Amino acid sequence: MLIRSLAIPKRDLTVVKESATLQEAIDILEESGYRCVPILDETGTLFRGNIYKMHIYRHKANGGDMSLPVTHLLKNATKFISIDSSFFKIFFTIKELPYIAVLNKDNTFFGILTHSSLLNMLAQSWSVDAGSYVLTIVVPSRKGDLFQITKIINKTTSIANVITLDVSRDDVLRRVLITLPTDTTKVELETVINGLEKQAFKVVSIEDLRNE
């Protein structure tokens, strides 16, 4: 459901059929303004890969034949995810791509998930619009640390978001980022910080989202 709600469906996309020539592909790219678009089979149901504007122009500049099929410069043929893929697979598959192809359960082409859509979702999960202060807390990675932190904060205010970092490292210290709700006052903030530091949870950074 997450991918389905974030992805751009095929009906709203500019695509190139696999039988198109490189010249036809660059015409489509120039007209659309996109730097790359998906290549689909002739039925428009199967994803073949992506075609990039820069690769076509490089080919042309080197005296390449523009009547060759677009598949001659096809890229990212194996870069796709399923409509029900996990968030972690999405995140690590898309990486440096402008978008990732999304396939239905029967492997037909559903659409694309753009890098910007994923970043917007992460920004929303960070609670930028619903938060006030973001506390970066260094914890000694003991069992129950997160429970204790949330217990201390909830005595004064609620929590809009929690993110933990360094979880894959061997360091004995980990960072926890807590976003406090928009109505948190400076007095409440100081109360939270004092409560945390009394329990040896060091607050190393405080960001005010309202001033960003």
Phi and psi restraints in degrees (value plus and minus 20) as a CYANA .aco file:
   2 LEU   PHI     -80.2   -40.2
   2 LEU   PSI     -70.0   -30.0
   3 ILE   PHI     -86.4   -46.4
   3 ILE   PSI     -62.1   -22.1
   4 ARG   PHI     -78.7   -38.7
   4 ARG   PSI     -56.3   -16.3
   5 SER   PHI     -99.1   -59.1
   5 SER   PSI     -43.7    -3.7
   6 LEU   PHI    -116.6   -76.6
   6 LEU   PSI     -48.3    -8.3
   7 ALA   PHI     -94.4   -54.4
   7 ALA   PSI     131.8   171.8
   8 ILE   PHI    -110.0   -70.0
   8 ILE   PSI      99.2   139.2
   9 PRO   PHI     -89.7   -49.7
   9 PRO   PSI     139.0   179.0
  10 LYS   PHI     -74.2   -34.2
  10 LYS   PSI     -59.1   -19.1
  11 ARG   PHI     -81.4   -41.4
  11 ARG   PSI     -41.6    -1.6
  12 ASP   PHI    -121.3   -81.3
  12 ASP   PSI     -11.4    28.6
  13 LEU   PHI    -126.4   -86.4
  13 LEU   PSI     136.4   176.4
  14 THR   PHI    -113.3   -73.3
  14 THR   PSI     104.3   144.3
  15 VAL   PHI    -150.3  -110.3
  15 VAL   PSI     146.5   186.5
  16 VAL   PHI    -142.9  -102.9
  16 VAL   PSI     113.7   153.7
  17 LYS   PHI     -98.3   -58.3
  17 LYS   PSI     130.1   170.1
  18 GLU   PHI     -85.2   -45.2
  18 GLU   PSI     -37.4     2.6
  19 SER   PHI    -105.8   -65.8
  19 SER   PSI     -27.0    13.0
  20 ALA   PHI     -87.4   -47.4
  20 ALA   PSI     131.7   171.7
  21 THR   PHI    -105.9   -65.9
  21 THR   PSI     147.5   187.5
  22 LEU   PHI     -81.4   -41.4
  22 LEU   PSI     -56.7   -16.7
  23 GLN   PHI     -85.1   -45.1
  23 GLN   PSI     -62.9   -22.9
  24 GLU   PHI     -85.0   -45.0
  24 GLU   PSI     -57.1   -17.1
  25 ALA   PHI     -86.0   -46.0
  25 ALA   PSI     -63.4   -23.4
  26 ILE   PHI     -88.6   -48.6
  26 ILE   PSI     -52.1   -12.1
  27 ASP   PHI     -83.2   -43.2
  27 ASP   PSI     -61.9   -21.9
  28 ILE   PHI     -86.6   -46.6
  28 ILE   PSI     -61.8   -21.8
  29 LEU   PHI     -84.4   -44.4
  29 LEU   PSI     -63.3   -23.3
  30 GLU   PHI     -85.0   -45.0
  30 GLU   PSI     -61.4   -21.4
  31 GLU   PHI     -87.4   -47.4
  31 GLU   PSI     -58.0   -18.0
  32 SER   PHI    -100.4   -60.4
  32 SER   PSI     -47.9    -7.9
  33 GLY   PHI      67.1   107.1
  33 GLY   PSI     -19.9    20.1
  34 TYR   PHI    -103.9   -63.9
  34 TYR   PSI     131.5   171.5
  35 ARG   PHI    -107.1   -67.1
  35 ARG   PSI     -37.4     2.6
  36 CYS   PHI    -177.8  -137.8
  36 CYS   PSI     133.7   173.7
  37 VAL   PHI    -161.0  -121.0
  37 VAL   PSI     139.4   179.4
  38 PRO   PHI     -91.9   -51.9
  38 PRO   PSI     128.4   168.4
  39 ILE   PHI    -123.8   -83.8
  39 ILE   PSI     106.0   146.0
  40 LEU   PHI    -135.8   -95.8
  40 LEU   PSI     142.1   182.1
  41 ASP   PHI     -90.7   -50.7
  41 ASP   PSI     157.5   197.5
  42 GLU   PHI     -84.0   -44.0
  42 GLU   PSI     -45.8    -5.8
  43 THR   PHI    -101.7   -61.7
  43 THR   PSI     -32.0     8.0
  44 GLY   PHI      55.1    95.1
  44 GLY   PSI      -1.0    39.0
  45 THR   PHI    -133.9   -93.9
  45 THR   PSI     -41.9    -1.9
  46 LEU   PHI    -132.6   -92.6
  46 LEU   PSI     114.2   154.2
  47 PHE   PHI    -103.1   -63.1
  47 PHE   PSI     106.4   146.4
  48 ARG   PHI    -121.8   -81.8
  48 ARG   PSI     -51.0   -11.0
  49 GLY   PHI     135.2   175.2
  49 GLY   PSI    -181.8  -141.8
  50 ASN   PHI    -141.7  -101.7
  50 ASN   PSI     133.9   173.9
  51 ILE   PHI    -141.4  -101.4
  51 ILE   PSI     109.4   149.4
  52 TYR   PHI    -126.4   -86.4
  52 TYR   PSI     118.9   158.9
  53 LYS   PHI     -78.5   -38.5
  53 LYS   PSI     -63.5   -23.5
  54 MET   PHI     -82.7   -42.7
  54 MET   PSI     -55.3   -15.3
  55 HIS   PHI     -90.3   -50.3
  55 HIS   PSI     -56.5   -16.5
  56 ILE   PHI     -87.4   -47.4
  56 ILE   PSI     -64.6   -24.6
  57 TYR   PHI     -86.0   -46.0
  57 TYR   PSI     -54.7   -14.7
  58 ARG   PHI     -85.8   -45.8
  58 ARG   PSI     -62.7   -22.7
  59 HIS   PHI     -79.7   -39.7
  59 HIS   PSI     -64.9   -24.9
  60 LYS   PHI     -86.4   -46.4
  60 LYS   PSI     -61.7   -21.7
  61 ALA   PHI     -84.3   -44.3
  61 ALA   PSI     -46.8    -6.8
  62 ASN   PHI    -110.6   -70.6
  62 ASN   PSI      -6.6    33.4
  63 GLY   PHI      60.2   100.2
  63 GLY   PSI       0.7    40.7
  64 GLY   PHI     -91.1   -51.1
  64 GLY   PSI     135.8   175.8
  65 ASP   PHI     -96.8   -56.8
  65 ASP   PSI      96.9   136.9
  66 MET   PHI    -102.0   -62.0
  66 MET   PSI     -23.4    16.6
  67 SER   PHI    -110.7   -70.7
  67 SER   PSI     -21.4    18.6
  68 LEU   PHI     -87.1   -47.1
  68 LEU   PSI     133.2   173.2
  69 PRO   PHI     -85.6   -45.6
  69 PRO   PSI     132.4   172.4
  70 VAL   PHI     -80.6   -40.6
  70 VAL   PSI     -46.9    -6.9
  71 THR   PHI     -85.0   -45.0
  71 THR   PSI     -34.2     5.8
  72 HIS   PHI     -80.8   -40.8
  72 HIS   PSI     -51.2   -11.2
  73 LEU   PHI    -135.8   -95.8
  73 LEU   PSI       4.6    44.6
  74 LEU   PHI     -83.0   -43.0
  74 LEU   PSI     117.0   157.0
  75 LYS   PHI    -150.8  -110.8
  75 LYS   PSI     142.5   182.5
  76 ASN   PHI      40.4    80.4
  76 ASN   PSI      13.2    53.2
  77 ALA   PHI     -81.2   -41.2
  77 ALA   PSI     -47.7    -7.7
  78 THR   PHI    -122.6   -82.6
  78 THR   PSI     -13.2    26.8
  79 LYS   PHI    -114.1   -74.1
  79 LYS   PSI      69.9   109.9
  80 PHE   PHI    -173.8  -133.8
  80 PHE   PSI     143.4   183.4
  81 ILE   PHI    -150.7  -110.7
  81 ILE   PSI     143.9   183.9
  82 SER   PHI    -108.9   -68.9
  82 SER   PSI     137.4   177.4
  83 ILE   PHI     -80.0   -40.0
  83 ILE   PSI     -42.7    -2.7
  84 ASP   PHI    -132.7   -92.7
  84 ASP   PSI       1.5    41.5
  85 SER   PHI     -83.7   -43.7
  85 SER   PSI     133.4   173.4
  86 SER   PHI     -93.5   -53.5
  86 SER   PSI     139.7   179.7
  87 PHE   PHI     -79.1   -39.1
  87 PHE   PSI     -60.0   -20.0
  88 PHE   PHI     -86.0   -46.0
  88 PHE   PSI     -57.4   -17.4
  89 LYS   PHI     -86.2   -46.2
  89 LYS   PSI     -61.5   -21.5
  90 ILE   PHI     -77.9   -37.9
  90 ILE   PSI     -70.5   -30.5
  91 PHE   PHI     -80.0   -40.0
  91 PHE   PSI     -63.9   -23.9
  92 PHE   PHI    -105.8   -65.8
  92 PHE   PSI     -34.8     5.2
  93 THR   PHI    -104.8   -64.8
  93 THR   PSI     -60.0   -20.0
  94 ILE   PHI     -93.1   -53.1
  94 ILE   PSI     -62.7   -22.7
  95 LYS   PHI      10.5    50.5
  95 LYS   PSI    -124.4   -84.4
  96 GLU   PHI    -111.7   -71.7
  96 GLU   PSI     -14.6    25.4
  97 LEU   PHI    -101.7   -61.7
  97 LEU   PSI     129.0   169.0
  98 PRO   PHI     -89.3   -49.3
  98 PRO   PSI     -47.0    -7.0
  99 TYR   PHI    -179.8  -139.8
  99 TYR   PSI     146.0   186.0
 100 ILE   PHI    -144.7  -104.7
 100 ILE   PSI     116.4   156.4
 101 ALA   PHI     -89.3   -49.3
 101 ALA   PSI     122.1   162.1
 102 VAL   PHI    -135.9   -95.9
 102 VAL   PSI     106.5   146.5
 103 LEU   PHI    -129.8   -89.8
 103 LEU   PSI     125.9   165.9
 104 ASN   PHI     -90.1   -50.1
 104 ASN   PSI     153.7   193.7
 105 LYS   PHI     -83.1   -43.1
 105 LYS   PSI     -44.5    -4.5
 106 ASP   PHI    -112.1   -72.1
 106 ASP   PSI      -6.4    33.6
 107 ASN   PHI      51.8    91.8
 107 ASN   PSI      -9.3    30.7
 108 THR   PHI    -100.3   -60.3
 108 THR   PSI     138.5   178.5
 109 PHE   PHI     -96.6   -56.6
 109 PHE   PSI     102.2   142.2
 110 PHE   PHI    -112.5   -72.5
 110 PHE   PSI     -66.1   -26.1
 111 GLY   PHI     146.6   186.6
 111 GLY   PSI    -170.9  -130.9
 112 ILE   PHI    -153.6  -113.6
 112 ILE   PSI     131.0   171.0
 113 LEU   PHI    -131.4   -91.4
 113 LEU   PSI      97.7   137.7
 114 THR   PHI    -104.6   -64.6
 114 THR   PSI     135.8   175.8
 115 HIS   PHI     -77.6   -37.6
 115 HIS   PSI     -62.8   -22.8
 116 SER   PHI     -85.2   -45.2
 116 SER   PSI     -56.8   -16.8
 117 SER   PHI     -83.5   -43.5
 117 SER   PSI     -60.5   -20.5
 118 LEU   PHI     -86.2   -46.2
 118 LEU   PSI     -62.3   -22.3
 119 LEU   PHI     -85.7   -45.7
 119 LEU   PSI     -58.0   -18.0
 120 ASN   PHI     -83.5   -43.5
 120 ASN   PSI     -59.0   -19.0
 121 MET   PHI     -84.6   -44.6
 121 MET   PSI     -61.3   -21.3
 122 LEU   PHI     -85.2   -45.2
 122 LEU   PSI     -57.9   -17.9
 123 ALA   PHI     -83.1   -43.1
 123 ALA   PSI     -59.6   -19.6
 124 GLN   PHI     -86.6   -46.6
 124 GLN   PSI     -59.3   -19.3
 125 SER   PHI     -88.0   -48.0
 125 SER   PSI     -44.8    -4.8
 126 TRP   PHI     -92.9   -52.9
 126 TRP   PSI     -34.4     5.6
 127 SER   PHI      45.0    85.0
 127 SER   PSI      20.2    60.2
 128 VAL   PHI     -80.1   -40.1
 128 VAL   PSI     -61.7   -21.7
 129 ASP   PHI    -101.5   -61.5
 129 ASP   PSI     -38.5     1.5
 130 ALA   PHI    -132.9   -92.9
 130 ALA   PSI      -4.6    35.4
 131 GLY   PHI    -141.6  -101.6
 131 GLY   PSI     146.6   186.6
 132 SER   PHI    -137.8   -97.8
 132 SER   PSI     -91.4   -51.4
 133 TYR   PHI    -129.9   -89.9
 133 TYR   PSI     123.2   163.2
 134 VAL   PHI    -132.9   -92.9
 134 VAL   PSI      98.6   138.6
 135 LEU   PHI    -119.3   -79.3
 135 LEU   PSI     108.2   148.2
 136 THR   PHI    -119.4   -79.4
 136 THR   PSI      96.0   136.0
 137 ILE   PHI    -134.6   -94.6
 137 ILE   PSI     110.1   150.1
 138 VAL   PHI    -113.4   -73.4
 138 VAL   PSI     105.7   145.7
 139 VAL   PHI    -142.3  -102.3
 139 VAL   PSI     131.4   171.4
 140 PRO   PHI    -101.9   -61.9
 140 PRO   PSI      -6.1    33.9
 141 SER   PHI      40.7    80.7
 141 SER   PSI      26.5    66.5
 142 ARG   PHI    -120.0   -80.0
 142 ARG   PSI     136.3   176.3
 143 LYS   PHI     -81.9   -41.9
 143 LYS   PSI     109.9   149.9
 144 GLY   PHI      70.1   110.1
 144 GLY   PSI     -19.9    20.1
 145 ASP   PHI     -79.1   -39.1
 145 ASP   PSI     -67.0   -27.0
 146 LEU   PHI     -83.6   -43.6
 146 LEU   PSI     -59.1   -19.1
 147 PHE   PHI     -80.7   -40.7
 147 PHE   PSI     -64.7   -24.7
 148 GLN   PHI     -84.9   -44.9
 148 GLN   PSI     -60.4   -20.4
 149 ILE   PHI     -82.5   -42.5
 149 ILE   PSI     -68.9   -28.9
 150 THR   PHI     -85.4   -45.4
 150 THR   PSI     -54.7   -14.7
 151 LYS   PHI     -83.8   -43.8
 151 LYS   PSI     -63.2   -23.2
 152 ILE   PHI     -83.2   -43.2
 152 ILE   PSI     -65.9   -25.9
 153 ILE   PHI     -87.2   -47.2
 153 ILE   PSI     -60.7   -20.7
 154 ASN   PHI     -87.4   -47.4
 154 ASN   PSI     -33.2     6.8
 155 LYS   PHI     -89.6   -49.6
 155 LYS   PSI     -43.5    -3.5
 156 THR   PHI    -133.5   -93.5
 156 THR   PSI     -62.5   -22.5
 157 THR   PHI    -172.1  -132.1
 157 THR   PSI     157.4   197.4
 158 SER   PHI    -112.0   -72.0
 158 SER   PSI     159.4   199.4
 159 ILE   PHI    -140.9  -100.9
 159 ILE   PSI     106.7   146.7
 160 ALA   PHI    -105.2   -65.2
 160 ALA   PSI     -52.0   -12.0
 161 ASN   PHI    -183.0  -143.0
 161 ASN   PSI     129.7   169.7
 162 VAL   PHI    -153.5  -113.5
 162 VAL   PSI     110.7   150.7
 163 ILE   PHI    -152.7  -112.7
 163 ILE   PSI     113.4   153.4
 164 THR   PHI    -129.8   -89.8
 164 THR   PSI     120.7   160.7
 165 LEU   PHI    -140.5  -100.5
 165 LEU   PSI     147.3   187.3
 166 ASP   PHI      46.6    86.6
 166 ASP   PSI      -1.5    38.5
 167 VAL   PHI     -90.2   -50.2
 167 VAL   PSI     -35.6     4.4
 168 SER   PHI    -120.8   -80.8
 168 SER   PSI     -18.3    21.7
 169 ARG   PHI    -116.8   -76.8
 169 ARG   PSI     144.4   184.4
 170 ASP   PHI    -111.2   -71.2
 170 ASP   PSI     -19.0    21.0
 171 ASP   PHI     -80.6   -40.6
 171 ASP   PSI     126.6   166.6
 172 VAL   PHI     -99.3   -59.3
 172 VAL   PSI     -35.7     4.3
 173 LEU   PHI    -125.4   -85.4
 173 LEU   PSI     119.1   159.1
 174 ARG   PHI    -146.1  -106.1
 174 ARG   PSI     139.0   179.0
 175 ARG   PHI    -130.7   -90.7
 175 ARG   PSI     115.5   155.5
 176 VAL   PHI    -141.1  -101.1
 176 VAL   PSI     106.7   146.7
 177 LEU   PHI    -124.2   -84.2
 177 LEU   PSI      99.0   139.0
 178 ILE   PHI    -132.6   -92.6
 178 ILE   PSI     104.8   144.8
 179 THR   PHI    -119.8   -79.8
 179 THR   PSI     105.0   145.0
 180 LEU   PHI    -111.9   -71.9
 180 LEU   PSI     132.3   172.3
 181 PRO   PHI     -85.9   -45.9
 181 PRO   PSI     144.3   184.3
 182 THR   PHI     -82.5   -42.5
 182 THR   PSI     -47.6    -7.6
 183 ASP   PHI    -108.3   -68.3
 183 ASP   PSI      -9.6    30.4
 184 THR   PHI     -90.0   -50.0
 184 THR   PSI     108.2   148.2
 185 THR   PHI    -110.2   -70.2
 185 THR   PSI     147.0   187.0
 186 LYS   PHI     -85.1   -45.1
 186 LYS   PSI     -54.4   -14.4
 187 VAL   PHI     -83.8   -43.8
 187 VAL   PSI     -64.6   -24.6
 188 GLU   PHI     -83.9   -43.9
 188 GLU   PSI     -58.4   -18.4
 189 LEU   PHI     -79.4   -39.4
 189 LEU   PSI     -67.9   -27.9
 190 GLU   PHI     -83.6   -43.6
 190 GLU   PSI     -56.7   -16.7
 191 THR   PHI     -83.8   -43.8
 191 THR   PSI     -62.9   -22.9
 192 VAL   PHI     -82.9   -42.9
 192 VAL   PSI     -67.1   -27.1
 193 ILE   PHI     -81.6   -41.6
 193 ILE   PSI     -64.7   -24.7
 194 ASN   PHI     -82.7   -42.7
 194 ASN   PSI     -60.9   -20.9
 195 GLY   PHI     -84.2   -44.2
 195 GLY   PSI     -59.7   -19.7
 196 LEU   PHI     -87.6   -47.6
 196 LEU   PSI     -65.5   -25.5
 197 GLU   PHI     -93.3   -53.3
 197 GLU   PSI     -42.9    -2.9
 198 LYS   PHI     -85.9   -45.9
 198 LYS   PSI     -45.5    -5.5
 199 GLN   PHI    -121.4   -81.4
 199 GLN   PSI       0.6    40.6
 200 ALA   PHI      49.5    89.5
 200 ALA   PSI       2.9    42.9
 201 PHE   PHI    -118.7   -78.7
 201 PHE   PSI      88.6   128.6
 202 LYS   PHI    -103.3   -63.3
 202 LYS   PSI     101.4   141.4
 203 VAL   PHI    -108.4   -68.4
 203 VAL   PSI      86.8   126.8
 204 VAL   PHI    -115.8   -75.8
 204 VAL   PSI     -33.5     6.5
 205 SER   PHI    -174.8  -134.8
 205 SER   PSI     122.4   162.4
 206 ILE   PHI    -152.2  -112.2
 206 ILE   PSI      99.6   139.6
 207 GLU   PHI    -132.6   -92.6
 207 GLU   PSI     114.6   154.6
 208 ASP   PHI    -118.6   -78.6
 208 ASP   PSI      85.0   125.0
 209 LEU   PHI     -82.9   -42.9
 209 LEU   PSI     -46.6    -6.6
 210 ARG   PHI     -93.6   -53.6
 210 ARG   PSI     -34.8     5.2
 211 ASN   PHI    -126.5   -86.5
 211 ASN   PSI     -17.5    22.5
